[in-house]
Amino acid sequence: MYLCRQDAIAEASAKGFDLGDQAVFVVRQAGRFYAYRNRCPHLGVRLEWLPDRFLDSGNELIMCATHGALFVIETGACVAGPCRGQSLEPVTVSLADGNLYLQPAAGGG
Ligand code: FES
């Protein structure tokens, strides 16, 4: 499923996508893209505090707006906050001709 142009996501920033009943977001860091379901493992709520604002003030970690849990961009692992030790659920994106695509989850859905 087409998401956006690669250059629609600036370095050290993120972008959210609402795709039917599925919400995901993509973070660009050091020229690579990391994507997760937009769902905090603590309470199952959305993560962003404003549209497309998923990162902490230093743009170094993903931050949940509700209780401030912090997640490693590259792995989705929670390193601080009430869900420490849990992880964001990764989704797979691919890049083709400068476009970002969401890959369907294995097993359908
Ligand atoms: S809902 Fe995300 S840290 Fe509590």
Backbone and ligand atoms as CSV (ligand in chain L), in Angstrom:
chain,resi,resn,atom,element,x,y,z
A,1,MET,N,N,0.848,-1.191,0.000
A,1,MET,CA,C,0.000,0.000,0.000
A,1,MET,C,C,0.886,1.244,0.000
A,2,TYR,N,N,0.593,2.147,-0.938
A,2,TYR,CA,C,1.396,3.368,-1.040
A,2,TYR,C,C,1.196,4.248,0.197
A,3,LEU,N,N,2.290,4.774,0.746
A,3,LEU,CA,C,2.191,5.682,1.890
A,3,LEU,C,C,2.459,7.123,1.486
A,4,CYS,N,N,3.655,7.376,0.957
A,4,CYS,CA,C,4.004,8.752,0.580
A,4,CYS,C,C,5.323,8.719,-0.174
A,5,ARG,N,N,5.704,9.880,-0.669
A,5,ARG,CA,C,7.043,10.024,-1.217
A,5,ARG,C,C,8.059,9.957,-0.074
A,6,GLN,N,N,9.188,9.359,-0.360
A,6,GLN,CA,C,10.258,9.245,0.626
A,6,GLN,C,C,10.637,10.617,1.190
A,7,ASP,N,N,10.691,11.627,0.328
A,7,ASP,CA,C,11.143,12.939,0.798
A,7,ASP,C,C,10.036,13.725,1.497
A,8,ALA,N,N,8.863,13.117,1.665
A,8,ALA,CA,C,7.814,13.758,2.468
A,8,ALA,C,C,8.111,13.622,3.961
A,9,ILE,N,N,9.076,12.769,4.313
A,9,ILE,CA,C,9.480,12.616,5.708
A,9,ILE,C,C,10.905,13.133,5.834
A,10,ALA,N,N,11.064,14.243,6.536
A,10,ALA,CA,C,12.383,14.846,6.692
A,10,ALA,C,C,13.233,14.001,7.635
A,11,GLU,N,N,14.543,14.129,7.496
A,11,GLU,CA,C,15.462,13.462,8.404
A,11,GLU,C,C,15.128,13.823,9.858
A,12,ALA,N,N,15.200,12.824,10.752
A,12,ALA,CA,C,14.910,13.006,12.181
A,12,ALA,C,C,13.499,13.531,12.413
A,13,SER,N,N,12.557,13.006,11.648
A,13,SER,CA,C,11.161,13.344,11.898
A,13,SER,C,C,10.308,12.118,11.584
A,14,ALA,N,N,9.005,12.274,11.765
A,14,ALA,CA,C,8.101,11.138,11.603
A,14,ALA,C,C,6.834,11.590,10.904
A,15,LYS,N,N,6.086,10.603,10.437
A,15,LYS,CA,C,4.816,10.898,9.779
A,15,LYS,C,C,3.837,9.780,10.106
A,16,GLY,N,N,2.621,10.167,10.447
A,16,GLY,CA,C,1.590,9.197,10.770
A,16,GLY,C,C,0.674,8.952,9.592
A,17,PHE,N,N,0.107,7.734,9.529
A,17,PHE,CA,C,-0.807,7.359,8.449
A,17,PHE,C,C,-1.988,6.618,9.060
A,18,ASP,N,N,-3.188,7.054,8.713
A,18,ASP,CA,C,-4.391,6.326,9.118
A,18,ASP,C,C,-4.911,5.593,7.898
A,19,LEU,N,N,-4.886,4.283,7.969
A,19,LEU,CA,C,-5.198,3.431,6.820
A,19,LEU,C,C,-6.372,2.545,7.203
A,20,GLY,N,N,-7.560,3.027,6.974
A,20,GLY,CA,C,-8.717,2.259,7.389
A,20,GLY,C,C,-8.698,2.076,8.894
A,21,ASP,N,N,-8.708,0.836,9.344
A,21,ASP,CA,C,-8.720,0.600,10.791
A,21,ASP,C,C,-7.317,0.486,11.356
A,22,GLN,N,N,-6.320,0.741,10.545
A,22,GLN,CA,C,-4.938,0.606,11.005
A,22,GLN,C,C,-4.230,1.959,10.989
A,23,ALA,N,N,-3.581,2.294,12.109
A,23,ALA,CA,C,-2.781,3.511,12.156
A,23,ALA,C,C,-1.323,3.108,12.337
A,24,VAL,N,N,-0.463,3.674,11.519
A,24,VAL,CA,C,0.966,3.388,11.602
A,24,VAL,C,C,1.719,4.715,11.531
A,25,PHE,N,N,2.996,4.669,11.857
A,25,PHE,CA,C,3.826,5.841,11.637
A,25,PHE,C,C,5.210,5.403,11.211
A,26,VAL,N,N,5.880,6.312,10.502
A,26,VAL,CA,C,7.203,6.020,9.953
A,26,VAL,C,C,8.150,7.089,10.464
A,27,VAL,N,N,9.314,6.664,10.963
A,27,VAL,CA,C,10.352,7.587,11.414
A,27,VAL,C,C,11.532,7.478,10.454
A,28,ARG,N,N,12.078,8.615,10.085
A,28,ARG,CA,C,13.284,8.623,9.263
A,28,ARG,C,C,14.460,9.031,10.139
A,29,GLN,N,N,15.471,8.191,10.162
A,29,GLN,CA,C,16.660,8.520,10.935
A,29,GLN,C,C,17.887,7.994,10.214
A,30,ALA,N,N,18.872,8.867,10.032
A,30,ALA,CA,C,20.116,8.526,9.345
A,30,ALA,C,C,19.812,7.891,7.983
A,31,GLY,N,N,18.803,8.430,7.313
A,31,GLY,CA,C,18.490,7.984,5.967
A,31,GLY,C,C,17.727,6.677,5.891
A,32,ARG,N,N,17.415,6.082,7.038
A,32,ARG,CA,C,16.657,4.838,7.049
A,32,ARG,C,C,15.256,5.093,7.596
A,33,PHE,N,N,14.355,4.158,7.283
A,33,PHE,CA,C,12.962,4.308,7.696
A,33,PHE,C,C,12.587,3.172,8.643
A,34,TYR,N,N,11.912,3.544,9.728
A,34,TYR,CA,C,11.457,2.583,10.727
A,34,TYR,C,C,9.962,2.810,10.929
A,35,ALA,N,N,9.188,1.730,10.931
A,35,ALA,CA,C,7.731,1.900,10.972
A,35,ALA,C,C,7.120,0.995,12.035
A,36,TYR,N,N,6.111,1.535,12.702
A,36,TYR,CA,C,5.429,0.827,13.790
A,36,TYR,C,C,3.941,1.127,13.744
A,37,ARG,N,N,3.175,0.239,14.347
A,37,ARG,CA,C,1.777,0.567,14.594
A,37,ARG,C,C,1.708,1.746,15.545
A,38,ASN,N,N,0.745,2.618,15.334
A,38,ASN,CA,C,0.567,3.784,16.193
A,38,ASN,C,C,-0.265,3.369,17.407
A,39,ARG,N,N,0.419,2.656,18.305
A,39,ARG,CA,C,-0.302,2.090,19.450
A,39,ARG,C,C,0.700,1.902,20.585
A,40,CYS,N,N,0.486,2.615,21.675
A,40,CYS,CA,C,1.392,2.481,22.811
A,40,CYS,C,C,1.133,1.154,23.522
A,41,PRO,N,N,2.183,0.383,23.838
A,41,PRO,CA,C,1.966,-0.887,24.536
A,41,PRO,C,C,1.446,-0.717,25.957
A,42,HIS,N,N,1.498,0.506,26.490
A,42,HIS,CA,C,0.993,0.720,27.853
A,42,HIS,C,C,-0.529,0.626,27.885
A,43,LEU,N,N,-1.239,1.512,27.190
A,43,LEU,CA,C,-2.706,1.517,27.240
A,43,LEU,C,C,-3.354,1.309,25.884
A,44,GLY,N,N,-2.549,1.093,24.863
A,44,GLY,CA,C,-3.116,0.855,23.543
A,44,GLY,C,C,-3.624,2.096,22.843
A,45,VAL,N,N,-3.155,3.266,23.275
A,45,VAL,CA,C,-3.613,4.517,22.668
A,45,VAL,C,C,-2.604,4.994,21.625
A,46,ARG,N,N,-3.020,5.989,20.849
A,46,ARG,CA,C,-2.111,6.580,19.869
A,46,ARG,C,C,-0.952,7.278,20.581
A,47,LEU,N,N,0.152,7.419,19.871
A,47,LEU,CA,C,1.369,7.924,20.501
A,47,LEU,C,C,1.587,9.423,20.343
A,48,GLU,N,N,1.138,10.012,19.248
A,48,GLU,CA,C,1.583,11.369,18.927
A,48,GLU,C,C,0.887,12.432,19.774
A,49,TRP,N,N,1.548,13.548,19.989
A,49,TRP,CA,C,0.979,14.646,20.756
A,49,TRP,C,C,0.403,15.705,19.845
A,50,LEU,N,N,0.849,15.767,18.613
A,50,LEU,CA,C,0.258,16.587,17.563
A,50,LEU,C,C,0.419,15.758,16.292
A,51,PRO,N,N,-0.302,16.093,15.232
A,51,PRO,CA,C,-0.118,15.319,14.007
A,51,PRO,C,C,1.345,15.217,13.597
A,52,ASP,N,N,1.802,14.017,13.346
A,52,ASP,CA,C,3.168,13.726,12.891
A,52,ASP,C,C,4.252,14.021,13.940
A,53,ARG,N,N,3.870,14.293,15.186
A,53,ARG,CA,C,4.863,14.558,16.226
A,53,ARG,C,C,4.958,13.331,17.146
A,54,PHE,N,N,5.910,12.471,16.829
A,54,PHE,CA,C,6.083,11.215,17.545
A,54,PHE,C,C,7.382,11.170,18.333
A,55,LEU,N,N,8.243,12.183,18.168
A,55,LEU,CA,C,9.585,12.102,18.756
A,55,LEU,C,C,9.718,13.011,19.963
A,56,ASP,N,N,10.730,12.725,20.774
A,56,ASP,CA,C,11.000,13.573,21.928
A,56,ASP,C,C,11.650,14.883,21.462
A,57,SER,N,N,11.957,15.762,22.402
A,57,SER,CA,C,12.415,17.101,22.018
A,57,SER,C,C,13.751,17.068,21.284
A,58,GLY,N,N,14.562,16.047,21.525
A,58,GLY,CA,C,15.833,15.949,20.821
A,58,GLY,C,C,15.749,15.139,19.549
A,59,ASN,N,N,14.556,14.679,19.186
A,59,ASN,CA,C,14.344,13.812,18.021
A,59,ASN,C,C,15.214,12.561,18.071
A,60,GLU,N,N,15.438,12.055,19.271
A,60,GLU,CA,C,16.305,10.888,19.430
A,60,GLU,C,C,15.538,9.635,19.802
A,61,LEU,N,N,14.340,9.801,20.366
A,61,LEU,CA,C,13.535,8.657,20.789
A,61,LEU,C,C,12.080,8.917,20.405
A,62,ILE,N,N,11.328,7.845,20.238
A,62,ILE,CA,C,9.886,7.963,20.053
A,62,ILE,C,C,9.277,8.165,21.438
A,63,MET,N,N,8.337,9.088,21.556
A,63,MET,CA,C,7.746,9.377,22.859
A,63,MET,C,C,6.229,9.256,22.804
A,64,CYS,N,N,5.660,8.566,23.779
A,64,CYS,CA,C,4.206,8.507,23.901
A,64,CYS,C,C,3.722,9.786,24.580
A,65,ALA,N,N,2.723,10.430,23.990
A,65,ALA,CA,C,2.236,11.698,24.520
A,65,ALA,C,C,1.479,11.519,25.825
A,66,THR,N,N,0.970,10.326,26.093
A,66,THR,CA,C,0.073,10.169,27.242
A,66,THR,C,C,0.833,10.122,28.561
A,67,HIS,N,N,1.837,9.256,28.681
A,67,HIS,CA,C,2.605,9.181,29.930
A,67,HIS,C,C,4.112,9.287,29.687
A,68,GLY,N,N,4.513,9.636,28.495
A,68,GLY,CA,C,5.914,9.920,28.244
A,68,GLY,C,C,6.828,8.724,28.081
A,69,ALA,N,N,6.277,7.538,27.820
A,69,ALA,CA,C,7.159,6.396,27.561
A,69,ALA,C,C,8.070,6.712,26.380
A,70,LEU,N,N,9.315,6.219,26.457
A,70,LEU,CA,C,10.306,6.481,25.414
A,70,LEU,C,C,10.710,5.169,24.753
A,71,PHE,N,N,10.819,5.212,23.423
A,71,PHE,CA,C,11.103,4.008,22.630
A,71,PHE,C,C,12.284,4.277,21.709
A,72,VAL,N,N,13.140,3.275,21.535
A,72,VAL,CA,C,14.269,3.378,20.619
A,72,VAL,C,C,13.739,3.371,19.178
A,73,ILE,N,N,14.177,4.344,18.396
A,73,ILE,CA,C,13.673,4.466,17.023
A,73,ILE,C,C,13.960,3.207,16.211
A,74,GLU,N,N,15.159,2.647,16.340
A,74,GLU,CA,C,15.559,1.538,15.486
A,74,GLU,C,C,14.889,0.218,15.840
A,75,THR,N,N,14.480,0.053,17.104
A,75,THR,CA,C,13.967,-1.254,17.528
A,75,THR,C,C,12.547,-1.200,18.064
A,76,GLY,N,N,12.074,-0.032,18.470
A,76,GLY,CA,C,10.754,0.074,19.082
A,76,GLY,C,C,10.733,-0.334,20.542
A,77,ALA,N,N,11.886,-0.669,21.109
A,77,ALA,CA,C,11.932,-1.107,22.504
A,77,ALA,C,C,11.687,0.077,23.440
A,78,CYS,N,N,10.835,-0.138,24.438
A,78,CYS,CA,C,10.574,0.899,25.430
A,78,CYS,C,C,11.697,0.885,26.463
A,79,VAL,N,N,12.352,2.033,26.627
A,79,VAL,CA,C,13.494,2.126,27.537
A,79,VAL,C,C,13.195,2.979,28.761
A,80,ALA,N,N,12.033,3.620,28.798
A,80,ALA,CA,C,11.652,4.399,29.976
A,80,ALA,C,C,10.148,4.573,29.975
A,81,GLY,N,N,9.570,4.650,31.174
A,81,GLY,CA,C,8.138,4.864,31.273
A,81,GLY,C,C,7.422,3.611,31.755
A,82,PRO,N,N,6.086,3.682,31.809
A,82,PRO,CA,C,5.311,2.614,32.447
A,82,PRO,C,C,5.319,1.290,31.686
A,83,CYS,N,N,5.709,1.290,30.410
A,83,CYS,CA,C,5.742,0.027,29.660
A,83,CYS,C,C,7.179,-0.379,29.338
A,84,ARG,N,N,8.114,0.099,30.157
A,84,ARG,CA,C,9.519,-0.260,29.999
A,84,ARG,C,C,9.664,-1.767,29.867
A,85,GLY,N,N,10.456,-2.210,28.864
A,85,GLY,CA,C,10.653,-3.634,28.633
A,85,GLY,C,C,9.712,-4.184,27.569
A,86,GLN,N,N,8.643,-3.446,27.259
A,86,GLN,CA,C,7.773,-3.852,26.159
A,86,GLN,C,C,8.235,-3.157,24.882
A,87,SER,N,N,7.539,-3.413,23.785
A,87,SER,CA,C,7.973,-2.847,22.510
A,87,SER,C,C,6.793,-2.397,21.674
A,88,LEU,N,N,7.063,-1.427,20.817
A,88,LEU,CA,C,6.110,-1.092,19.761
A,88,LEU,C,C,6.041,-2.263,18.787
A,89,GLU,N,N,4.915,-2.365,18.091
A,89,GLU,CA,C,4.756,-3.448,17.120
A,89,GLU,C,C,5.264,-2.979,15.759
A,90,PRO,N,N,6.327,-3.607,15.246
A,90,PRO,CA,C,6.867,-3.143,13.967
A,90,PRO,C,C,5.960,-3.495,12.796
A,91,VAL,N,N,5.952,-2.648,11.800
A,91,VAL,CA,C,5.348,-2.969,10.513
A,91,VAL,C,C,6.438,-2.781,9.461
A,92,THR,N,N,6.259,-3.417,8.319
A,92,THR,CA,C,7.307,-3.413,7.309
A,92,THR,C,C,6.988,-2.418,6.209
A,93,VAL,N,N,7.940,-1.548,5.930
A,93,VAL,CA,C,7.794,-0.642,4.794
A,93,VAL,C,C,8.919,-0.918,3.810
A,94,SER,N,N,8.643,-0.644,2.562
A,94,SER,CA,C,9.663,-0.809,1.538
A,94,SER,C,C,9.722,0.461,0.703
A,95,LEU,N,N,10.839,0.590,0.012
A,95,LEU,CA,C,11.135,1.790,-0.757
A,95,LEU,C,C,11.291,1.384,-2.217
A,96,ALA,N,N,10.580,2.071,-3.106
A,96,ALA,CA,C,10.750,1.805,-4.536
A,96,ALA,C,C,10.563,3.107,-5.293
A,97,ASP,N,N,11.567,3.472,-6.076
A,97,ASP,CA,C,11.505,4.687,-6.895
A,97,ASP,C,C,11.166,5.928,-6.079
A,98,GLY,N,N,11.683,5.989,-4.844
A,98,GLY,CA,C,11.454,7.164,-4.029
A,98,GLY,C,C,10.110,7.170,-3.327
A,99,ASN,N,N,9.366,6.076,-3.433
A,99,ASN,CA,C,8.072,5.966,-2.765
A,99,ASN,C,C,8.152,4.964,-1.625
A,100,LEU,N,N,7.426,5.260,-0.552
A,100,LEU,CA,C,7.342,4.349,0.587
A,100,LEU,C,C,6.044,3.556,0.513
A,101,TYR,N,N,6.151,2.260,0.743
A,101,TYR,CA,C,4.993,1.375,0.726
A,101,TYR,C,C,4.930,0.584,2.022
A,102,LEU,N,N,3.715,0.371,2.491
A,102,LEU,CA,C,3.498,-0.514,3.644
A,102,LEU,C,C,3.274,-1.915,3.114
A,103,GLN,N,N,4.030,-2.860,3.665
A,103,GLN,CA,C,3.863,-4.264,3.275
A,103,GLN,C,C,2.763,-4.889,4.120
A,104,PRO,N,N,1.908,-5.698,3.518
A,104,PRO,CA,C,0.864,-6.356,4.304
A,104,PRO,C,C,1.489,-7.253,5.365
A,105,ALA,N,N,0.849,-7.344,6.528
A,105,ALA,CA,C,1.342,-8.215,7.574
A,105,ALA,C,C,1.249,-9.665,7.116
A,106,ALA,N,N,2.210,-10.473,7.519
A,106,ALA,CA,C,2.162,-11.897,7.190
A,106,ALA,C,C,0.891,-12.494,7.782
A,107,GLY,N,N,0.226,-13.299,7.008
A,107,GLY,CA,C,-0.997,-13.916,7.494
A,107,GLY,C,C,-2.231,-13.092,7.197
A,108,GLY,N,N,-2.055,-12.001,6.458
A,108,GLY,CA,C,-3.194,-11.196,6.032
A,108,GLY,C,C,-3.603,-10.193,7.077
A,109,GLY,N,N,-4.694,-9.497,6.822
A,109,GLY,CA,C,-5.195,-8.522,7.767
A,109,GLY,C,C,-5.154,-7.207,7.205
L,1,FES,S1,S,-0.266,5.242,27.241
L,1,FES,FE1,FE,1.730,5.461,26.458
L,1,FES,S2,S,2.932,5.658,28.224
L,1,FES,FE2,FE,0.929,5.373,29.025
